[in-house]
């Protein structure tokens, strides 16, 4: 009877231990909210859950990449719109600076504003994201995209790489543009230029306009000092006197200024202006036969297509008396392209170029937005599937737990009662 009792006790103890483990397992599932605690509990479900979890993690990575791309694209969009605003203002200032109605101080103020705007463009081109990565430096995002050298010129120090981020199993979106393409390769009538070359040309034009004019006049008598090339250039300008106005058009060089005298004198009857030439001083003297006003305007010089701080080719015009003495101040007449330079047209081309880059950014942004919406839908579905596979049915677990506890308590009570009975109790 002793052996049977030991076996009974051992079996009962084993059963109670199993029941307690079951209770603890159920309690752990309730606490964790998971339907199983280890893969061995349900290998098939565990395998499916693992696959869904991997898919969920991948989708979350795509969403993160999409949000990063959108943030960087938004920064690029904002920056390029600011640049367009600056270029628009540059165009306005360039036109104003070329207008003879503005005084020297006004033009100098315009130059100052243009210099500040140029600095702003440099700052925009070096825009960084929240992680300190340059938006326009290509793959060299750890450094600035553009660098201002000691001589004042600006160079691109990035590369032509275009950042792209994976936003699906088979789709990437460009998250940034390289500055070399956006700002360093603008097509103009005279080749490709950087935006900083174009801006500097406009600034030079405004500086030139502050010290020169596109037309000059003198009463009765004037002396012309021409800065011309050694090689023949086509020069064209209007000359006007009391009798009328004509256009002078001929090839000039340092050796052919006498030809200009002869050309002017061909039209004396139409203008009232006579010309003489001093070979020793290389200067031309104009005399108005009726002591009227002498006007020179609309100077065009072949090959002069951009502004410089110090014009290379020009006409200096001074009023003189009958003795050849200066009786007024010198007017430096330059090609209008040096006052309102070709950079005005280049600025318009720059605006068009930047606008095309904005269109590309807009397309990438729309692509990113659409993909983020699609990813959100996919992520919602996968999250629900993960929940369905891995989340516990708490109501069922609690009910099972209560039932197990009740069964355990009943078994324990029965065990105690049976343990208190003798052999004679069983033989009755």
Helices and strands as residue ranges (DSSP letters): H 2-32, G 39-41, H 43-97, H 104-125, E 146-148, E 154-156, E 164-168, E 171-174, H 179-182, E 186-188, E 191-193, H 195-211, E 215-219, E 221-227, E 233-241, E 244-252, H 257-265, H 268-271, E 273-278, E 283-288, E 293-301, E 314-319, E 331-333, H 336-339, H 343-390, H 394-419, H 423-427
